[in-house]
Amino acid sequence: MYDILILGAGISGLSAAIKAAEHGHSVLILTKGAKPDGSSNYAQGGICSVTDPKDSFKLHEEDTCEAGAGLCKKNAVKILVENGPDTIAQLVKWGVKFTPAEANDANIRFDLHLEGGHSHRRILHAADLTGKEIMRALLAKLHEFENITFLENALIEDLILNKERNRVLGAKVIHQQTGETEAIFAKVTLMATGGAGRLWLHTIDPADACGDGIAIAARAGAAIQDVEFMQFHPTSLYAPSLKKSFLISEAVRGFGGILKNKDGKEFMNGVHPLRSLAPRDIVARAIHREMKRTGEPCMFLDVTAHNPKDTKTHFPHIYAKCLSAGVDMTKEWIPVVPAAHYMCGGVLVDTWSRTKLEGLYASGEVAATGVHGANRLASNSLLESVVFALRAVENMEKTGILKKTFRTPKIPAEKILMKGGDHWKKRTLEAKKLMWEKCGIVRSVAGLNEGLEELRKFNSEVETEMKKKTPKTVALLEFRNAVESSILIVKSALARKESRGLQSILDYPNLSPKIVHHSIFLKYPLEEN
């Protein structure tokens, strides 16, 4: 039995692992692929924190709550912001190398970007590959600890639950190389499985951001909150020749990039006072609306007015990627289109990252801390991932839960078929298209209900197959997770009878005076709090 089982190896999971290992605890990190990966690796823009003497916690909190459209949990926001400087210091201590400030300003240590929704420059970055640099440093640090073990190429089938005590005991995992299952027990399980962008047809998220964690936690009885708020990043590179979509960072607009239609009209000018620097939800809807009005497949981001050398220096990775798609961003407008990117809600946790199930914590994108409210402020996500991962470990220490032991139940082993399941792969694509069409950037009650009806048919088909005594394919199990997560998202969208933040619903175009979070369960009635 391990002290801590960490499901996921992004920035949140790795941060928790290092902190726990520093306290001497045994840690097992489970990763879905052959190496730690996930959305963290692709985070370009940066991590925000108040580090400039001219900035303040108050301004950062106000910017976060403004972006969150009145739905941010203010105590969680305060914790996030006030822990920012110490968290940055911890990352630097662990070896992260942020781009330094120019030598002519002795009061500012790091080069700071400005991004949409921020009133001040506070985005620390490592060129335009910040997530990759943080992951590099954390992985290097992990190798210093003998009490950290990696289990690669492993999928989570389900959490192991003591139903009488409502306590999580670990997880049942599938070894992808053999298809064999194994029960792994731990005193505490931290879910850090990432996001759900892959539930939609168009996304810039990696393959493992498919909502697994939401479904797995929900099956165990955890509450799911605010999952109607999927952030569609307004500017993914529109390049049909590329196999995978690519994000054009918020920082490009902060650098001075201007959104235009094909005729050169700056269509954001009449939409929001910040124009092209408006919050993401507003920009994504404006692009969506302008595309529908003009019938064009994309809009454009123009940085050609800036010095080409500066553009290449600030965004070397983005410049190279655009060039590979035939676009020289120093001379040509970048074609952009919205794509599913970040889940603001998830598994409901308190400010110590505890779920409603004893022994189960959650942090990172899979968790609903309440920090983001109805819309995430740019670059708050990496900070949230680390702050609440460290708080989870701190809470484990304080509460003494790591000193508690339990009798491990016998869990029958299975053999899962890693190949085959073409029917379920086809169904998965159908579900992605359904989510894009019925639960996308702009929604309607009729469309959501139609989508929910189809998803329930899919779910019924899955349940019938799960009852059979024949071997299950991994494609079936992954489709089960996708359908259950999608159902929770659509139910949550239907429950919110207003347009707020990322939820734009034609039947309810206005804000409701009532501020409410909806907790959705797979097996129990909806709750409001």
N, C-alpha and C positions, 0 to 999 in steps of 0.2 A: 504494500500500500504506500502510495506517495502522499506527501503532505499536501501538495497542490498540483492539480491537473489543469493545464491551460490549453483550451481548445482554440487554436489559431496562433499564427506566428507573424502577425503584423507588428506595428510599433507598440500598440497597446499590450499585446500578449508578451512581447519581448521585454518591455519595460517592467511589467509586473514580475516576470521571471527573474530578472537581474536583482530587483529589490528584495524579493523573497530569498534568493540565493545568498545575498549579502547577510541576511539574518540567519543563515545556516539551514534553511528548509530544503527538503528534497522536492524537485520540480520536474514534471514531465510535460514537455511541450509537444502537442500534436499538430502536425501540419499536413494539409491535404495533398500538396505536391511533393516533388523530389527535393525541394529546398524551400525555406521560408519565403513566402511571397504574399501577394495580396495588393489591395488598393494603396497601402502605405508606400509601396515601391514606386508608384506612379504619381505621387503627389508632387506637383511641380512648384506651385506658388510659394508655399512656405508655412511657417508656424508663427502665430501672432502673440505678442506679449508687450506690455508696457516696459520699454527699456530706455526711452528718450525722456530726459528730465522735463521736456515741454509737454509730454503726454501725461495722462493720468488714468488711474483705475476707473474713476467716475466716467470718463469719456468712453473707455472701452466697454464698460457695462452698458452705457446708454446706446452705443452703436449696436451692441449685440441684441438688446431688447427691441430697438427700432427695427432691425432686420427680422427679428422673430415675430413681428406683427402682434405684439401684446400677449403672446402665449408663452414666453420664456418663464421658467421658474426662477425668480429673482435670487433666491438663496444659492441655487446651483450656479447661476451666472457669477455671483459675487465670489464664490469659492474658486471657480475657474480663473477669473481675472486676477484675483489676489495671489493665487498660487503660480501665476505665469512666470515671474522673474526667477523664483526658486527652481521651477521646472526647467527653464532654459539653462540655469546654472548646473543642474543635475545632468542634463544632456551633454553639456560641454565637458563636464567632469568625466562622463563616460566615453568621450572621444569624438563627439559631433563637431564638425568644422563648418560653422556658418561663414558666409561671405563677410569679411571684415569691412568696417567703415573706412572711408578715406582718411588719411592721417591728419587732415586739416581740422577735424572736429574732435577735440579731446574728450567731450562729454558723451559721445556716442561710440559704443564699441563695435556695433554691427551695422552693416549696410541694411537700410530699412526700405521696403517697398510700400507703396500705397495700393490698396485694392478696393473694389466696389463695396460701398456701405461703410467704409472706415472714414472717420473724420481726421485721422492722423496717420502718418507713416509709422507702422508698428509691425511690419511683416519681415521677420528674419528669414533668410533663405540661404541655400547653397547653390549659387547660380540659379538654374531653373530645374534642378533635380534634387529638391530638398528632401523628399521622402526617401529617395535612394541613398542619400548621404546618411540620414539618421539610421536607416536599416543597416548600412555598412558598419557604422560605429557600434550599434547594439549587438550585432552578430559577432563582431570582434571581441567585444566585452564578454559575451556569453561564454566564449571558449576558455575564459579564465576560471570557470567554476566547474568543479567535478560533480557537484550536486545538481546539475541541470542535465537532463536527458532529452534528446530529440527522438520523436517517433515520426518518420516521414512516410509519405504515401499512405496515409491513413484517413479514412472517412468516418464520420460519426454517424452511427445508425440511430441511437437514442441515448438519452440520459438514463442512468440506473437510479431508481427511485424507491425509497422506503415509504410506501403510501400511507402507512399508519402515522408516521411522524412527519410526513410531508418534507422529507429530507433527501437531498441528492447525494448519492454515494459514489458517483463517478460516471463513466460512460462506456457504452458498448460500441466498439470501433471495428471497422472492416479494413483488413490489410489488403491494399489494392493489388499487390503482386501475386497474392494467393487466393484472395476472395474469402479467406477464413476470418471469422469474427473472434474478438477477444474482449472480455470484461476487464476494464481498468478501474481500480478503486482508488479514491483519494479522500482525504479529510475535507478538502475544499475543491470545488471545480470553478474555474473562471472561464466564462464564455467570451471569447474575443474573435468571433468567426467572421466579422466584417459585414458588408452591406448586402444590398439586394438589387442592384441595378440591372443584373442579368435577367430579372423577371420581365423586363420590357424588351421589345424588339430592337430598339436603337439605344445603345449605351456605350460609354467609354470605359466601363469597369472591366476588370479582369474576370476570367472564367469562374473563379471561386466566389465572386460576389453575387450569389444566387439565392440569398434568403434562407439558407439552410438553418442558421442559428435561430431565426425567428420561429420557424416551424418546430424544430426540435425542442426548444424551450416551451413553446405553447403546448405541445403534446404532454409535457411533464406537468403542466398546470400553471406555468408562469403567465403573468399578465403582459399583454402587448399594448403599447400606447403610442399614439401619434403617428402611426405608419401610413396615414393618408398623405403625409408630407414627404414625398419623394422630390428631391431637388433635381430638376433638369438643368444641367449646366448649359448656359446659353451658347457657348462657343466651342463646339467640337469641330475639328477640321472636316470640312465636306470634301471628301476625296474618294469617290466610288472605286477607284483603282486599288485602294488600300484594303487589305483583309480585315484590319482592326481599326476602329475609330481612334482618334487621337485628340486629347484635350489641348485647347489653346488657353493657357492659364489666365486667370483673372488679372494677374500682374501685367499682362500685355495691355489691357484697358487702363490699368493704373499708370502705366508708362506713357499713356497718351493716345492709345489706339481708339479710333472713332468708328462706330458702327454705321454702315451705309447700305442702301439698297443698290441694285445694279446701275441705277441712274445717278448714283452719287448723293442721293438725298440722305441727310443725317436724321433718320426717322425717330431717334430717341429724344430729339430736342423738345418735342411737345408732349412727351410721355412722363418725364420725371425731372425735377430740378437738377439732379446729378447727371442727367443725360446718359452718355455711354457708361458712366460709372455707377448707375443705379443698381440696387440689389438684384441678385440673380433671378429671382422669381419674376420680377417686373421686366427684366431684359429678355428672359426666355419667352414670356408671353408676347412681348412686343415683336420679337423676331417671328414667332409662330403666326401672329396676326398679319405681319407684313408679307410673309411668305404666302399666306392664304389670299391676301388682297392682290398680290402681283402674279401669283401662280408660279413663282420661281422656286427652285429646289433649295436655295440657300440665300443667306445675306452675306455681307462682307465686313471685315475688320481692317481698317486702314492705318498702318504705321509708317507709311512711306515719307511722311513729312519729317521724320526723325533721322538723325545722323546714322547711316548704315552701320558704322563701326560700333556705336552705342547699342544699337539693336542686337547685333551679333554678340556683343559682350554680355548683355543682360540675359539674352535668351538663346544661348548656343544650341541647346537641344531642340527647342521649338524651331529655330531657323533651319537646322539640318533636316528635321522631319518634314517641314513644309517643302524644302528643296527636293526631298526624295519623292514628293507628290507632284513636282513640277511647278511649285510656287516659290518665287523669291520674295519673301515678305518685306525686303528692303526696297523693292521696286514695284511689287504687285499687291493688290488687296488680297487678304486671306479669306477664302470662302468658308463660312461657318454655318452650323446648324445645331439646334438644341439636342441633347441626348441625356438619358437617365444617368444620374451621377452619384447622388448621396442621399441616404435614408436618414432623415432627421429624427424619426422615432425608432422604436424597436422594443426590446425586452425591458419592461419597466424596472427601474432600480431607484434606490434612495441616494442620498449624497455620499454614501460610502460604497456605492456600487453593488449593494445587496439587492437581490430579487426577493419575491415573496416566498421562495422556497429556501429552507435552511440549507446551508452548504453550497448554494449556487450564487455566484457573483457574475456580473457582466460589465464589460467596458469596451470602449471603442465604438465603431459605427453600429454594431449590433444592439447597443444599449440605448435606452431612452432615459437620459439624465434630466431632460427638461431644459438643458442649456440652449438648444437651438430654437425652441418654440416652433413656430410655423414656418421658419425659414432660417437656414444656417448662414451666419456671417462668414464671409470668406476667411479661410485659414484658422478658424476657431477649432476645426475638427482635429488636427494633429495635436493641438494643445489639450483638448478634451481627452483624447485617447491616452495621453501620458498622465495627466493630472488625476483622472479617476481610476486609472490602473494602480497608481501609487497609493491612492487613498484606499483601494480595496485591500492591498497588502497591509497597510497600516491598521485597518479595521480587523483583519484576521489576527494580527498581533494583539490588539487591545482586548478583543472579546474572548480570547482563549479558545476559539473554535479549533485551532490547530492542535490543541492538546487532547481533544476528544477523539475517542476511537469507537468503532462499531463492528459488529459481526458482519462479515461479507457474505451475501447470499450466493447460491450457485446459479449461474446464468448459463443456460444451454448454448453451446457453440453452434454456429451455422456455417453453411458454405454459400456465399453469394456469387452469382455468375457475373464476372466483370465484363464479358462480351455479350453481344446480342442486345435484345430489347429495342429493336428498331421502331416498333410501334410506339413505345414510350418516348423515344427521341422525337418522333414526328409530333406526338401530342405536346411535347415541351415547346416546340416551335409554334404550334397553334396557340398555346397559352400565352406566349410572348406577344404574338400579334394581337391577341385579345386584350391584353393589358395596355398595349400601346394605343389601340383604337378606343377602348371603353374606359380606361383609367389613366389617360395621358395628361398632357399639359393643361388642356381645357376639358372639363367633364360635364355630364348631364345625369340627372337621376335615372332617366330611361336607359341611357347607355350603361350606367353602373349596374342597374338591375339585370339588364341583358347579360352583361359580363358575369355577374354573380350566378345567374342561372346556368350558364355554360360551365363555369368553374365547378359548380356543385355536381354537374353531370360527370365531369372529369373525376371528381373526388369519389363519386359512387363507383365508377369504373375501377379506380385504384383500390378501394376498400374490398371490392369483390375479388380482385386479384390477390390482395394481401391475405385473404382467408384461405386461399388454396394451399395445399401442403406441398406443392411443387417448389423447387428452388427459385428464389427471387433474383432478378437482375438488378445491378446497380442503377441502371437507367430507370427502372420502376421506382426505386427508393428516392432517387433524385427528383423524379417527377412528383412523387408524393409531397416532398418538401416544397417544391415550387407551387403546387396547387394550394396547399394549406396556407402558405405565406400569402399568396395572391388573394385568397378568400378573406383573410384577416385584413388585408389592405383595402379591398373593395368594401367590406363591411364598415371599416373605419371611415372611409370616404363618404358612405351613405349616411353614417351617423352624424357627420358634421354638416348641419344645414345652414351653411354660410360659405362665403368666399373669404378666405383668410390666408395670407402668406402663399404657400405653394398650392393650396387647394383653391382652384378656380372652377366653380360649378355654375353653369348657366341658370339653373333654377333658383339659385340663391346668390345673386350677384353682390349682396351687401354684407357687411360685418354684422354679426349678432352682438347685442350688448352684453351677452352672457359669456364670460371666459370659462371654457370648459375643456378638459382633457378626457378623451374616451379610452377606457381600458377594455380591450377586446380579448375574449378567451375563446378557445376552440370548443370547450364543452360547457361553458357557463354563460349566463346573460351578460350583456354589456353593462359596464359601470361608468358613472360620471364622477369626476373629482377635479 
